[in-house]
Amino acid sequence: MRDRAWRFIFALSLIALSALLYMLDYIKFGDYKHILDFLLQNMAFLLIQVLLVTLILGWFVGYMDKQKRLKKQNMVIGAFFMEVGTKLLTYISDLDPELESIRSSLVVDEDWSDQEFSRVSKGLKGYGYGIDMEKLDLEYLFILLQKERGFLIRLVENPILLEHESFTDLLLEVSHLSEELENRSCLIGLPATDLAHLQRDIKRVYGYLVSEWLDYMLYLKSDYPHLFSLAMRTNPFDQTASPIVNGSISHSCQLENEKQSK
């Protein structure tokens, strides 16, 4: 209330000061026609100022602010895929019995245009995102999500993501799936009806993951080519993907990997 009163008093003061200056001009020069002409010129130019400041400059400032918010949003989305998203997408997509029908269309490379990303995204709208429940290890999935539970909660609470509805929906679906698994005392020997319920939850997560992953890859390609390079080399849909640049893995590394897998 005080702030409004201060603004009102300040506005009246400016109007009074302006009227006083015009009065002094008239007292000194006595030419009201000149004052009126000058006033009309100022009012005409004021309209141009409103156009420049309010519309054009306002739009530019708003655009720059939006770009900053988008950059921060994509930084958070990048953290999600780095910490949990890519691992989750890799595991869930391996459970898809029809994965081979879309795998080749998701092998993103540096030659993809914006139109190619859009075409693939639209082509996946009708995809079923199936899950083979016989191959699913619920305990492994629970451990994977539980390990990142604190991280996911912080992401959900991040105000930067409020404007990004689709990614927020993804976080809510992942959090919901985590809660579903957490609230079951035992994940072995669940009835078929309960497995069907969990299957629907996982399918929703799967669909959101693929969609957001594609959008994130497009962002990296256009804004951060070096990060896009690593994302291509760790593509969960590319069976030949390797983080090693331009070359096959050495024999010693192969032996070490074999030891770790055992």
N, C-alpha and C positions, 0 to 999 in steps of 0.2 A: 504493500500500500504506500509506504514511504517512497519507494522507488518510482511509482507512478506519479506521485505528487511532485517529486523532484523533476521528472521529465516535463510535466505540465508547466511548472514554473519556469523552467529553462526555455521552453518553446515560447511562452508569453514574453519573456525577457528579450529574446531574439527579435520577435515581431516588433516590440516596443522600440528597441534600439534601431531597427531598420526604419521605422516610421520617423524617429527623431532625426536620423541622418538625412532623410528626404526633406524634412522640414527645414533643417539647417541649410540644405542646398537651395531651397526655395527662398529663404530669407536672404541669403547672400547674393543669389543671381536673379531671383524673381522670374525665372522662365519655367513656368509649369509645363509648357509644351515639350521642352527639352527633357524634363524629368519624366513625363508620360511616355515619350518616345523611347527613352533609355530603359524605362521599366518594361515596356512591351518587348524590346529586344532581349532583355534578360530572361523574360518569361518564355520567349520563343527558344532561346538557347537552352533553357532549363529542360525542355522536353527532350532535346538531343542528349543532354547529360543523363537524364533518366534512362534513355535508351542504351547509352554506352555503359553506364555504371550498373543499373539494375538488371538489364537483360544480358548484354554481351559479357561484361566483366563478371556478373553473378553466375552466368552459365559456365564461364571458364573456371572460376574458383570451385564451383560445384563439381565440374568434371575432374579437376585435379584431385579434389578430396575423394571422389569416388575411386579414382585410380589408386590412391594410397590405400584405401580400405580394401580394394580387390587384391592388392599386393600382400597386405597383412593376412587376408583370408587364405590366400594360396600358400603363404608360408606355414600357416597352421595346418592346412590340408596336406602339405608336403610332410610335415612332422607326423601326421596320422599315418600316412602310407609308409613312411620310413620305420615307424615304431611297430605298427600292428597291421595296417591295411594290406600291404603287399603279401605278408605271410598268411593272413586270413584269406585273401583272394586266391593265393596259390593252393592252399589246402582245400577250400570249398570247390574251386573249379575242377580239381582232380576228381571230385565226387560226381561230376556231371557226366552222365552216360552219353550225352549228345555233344560233348565238348568239341569233338573233331569237326563237327559241321560249322562251327564258328571260329575255331582256333586260328585258321589262316587269315581271317579278316581282322584279327586282333593283334597280329604281328606288325606293330607300328614301326615305320622307319623314317629316315630324314627326308624322304621324298614326298611324304604325305602333305597334302594341302588342307586348308581349312574345310574345303568342300568334301574331302575324303573322310575327315573326322565326322562331319555332319552326316554323310551318307551311311557310314558304319553305325553311328548312334541311332539313326532312324531305322536301319535294318534290324537292330536288336530289340525294337519296341515290342515285337510280337514273339520274341524268343521265350521259351518256357522256363529256362534256368532250372533244369531238373537236378535232383539230388538222389544218389543211390544210397539209401539208408543202410544197406548191408555192408557197405565199405566205410561208413561213418564211424569214427571213434569219438564218442561223446566225451569221454574223459580227457582225451587230448585237446579237443575243442574247448572244453571247460577250463583246462589249465592255461591254454593260450589266451583266452579272454580274461581269466582271473588275474593273470600276471600283469595285464595292462589296465586293470579296473580303475586304479587311481588316475592314470593318464586319460582314460576315456571320460571320467567324471569331470576332470579339469577342462577338457575340450567342450563338453556340453555346457559348462558354465561360462565359457568364453564369450563375451558380448560381441566380439568381432564377427562371429559366425551367425548372429541373429538374422542378418539380411540374406544369408545363403541357405534358403529353405531346403533344397534337395540334400545338401551335405548334412544339415541338422537332422533331417529325417534319417539319413544313414546312421548317424551317431545314436539316435534314439533306438533304431532297430537293433544295432549291435549291443547297446546297453540292455535292451529288453531280452535279447537272446542270452546274454550273460546272466541276467537275473533268473530267467527260466531254468537254466542249468544249475545255478546256485541253490535254488529252492527245492531241488530234488536230492534227497539224502543218498540215493544210489542211482547211478546212471546205467546200470547193467540190468538187463531183463525187463525193460520197460514195456508196457502193453502196446499193441499195435496202434491203438487210438492216440496214445500219448506220443508215439514216434511220428505219427502223421501230423500232429500239432507242431512238433519241433521241426519237422520237415518244411512246413509252411513258413515258419519263422526264419529258417536258414535260407530258403529260396528268396525271401524278401531282402535279406542282407546281401545275398549274392547279386541280385539285380541292381541294387543301389551301388554296390561296390564297383561293378563293371562300368556303370554309367559315370560315376564320379572319377574313376580311374582314367577313363577316356578324356574327360574334360581336363583333368590335371595334366595328362600327357600333352594335350593341345596347348595348354598354358606354358609348359616347360619348353616346348618346341619354339614357340614364338618369342618367349622372353628370356629363357635361360638354356641355350643350346648345350652347354657343358653338363648341366644337370639332366637334360633330355638324353644325352649320350649314355649316361649311367642307367637311366630308366629303361632305355632300349636294351641295354646289355643285361638287365635283370628282369626283363619282361616275363611275368608269370605264365603267359600263354605261348611263349617261344621256347620250344624244346631244345633248340640249339643255342639259346642265350647263354652268355658267359661274361662275367665282369672283366675278364682278361681282354685287353684291347689288341685286335689284329694278331691273333696267334693262338695256338692250342696250348693247353696246360702242360707243364713239364712232367716228365716221368716221375720225378721225386714228389711232386705235388699230388699226382695220381695215387702213389703208394700211401702218402699221408692221409688222403681222403678215404682210401679203402680201409685204413686202420681205424679211423674215426667212425666210419659206418659200421664196423664190426663191434 
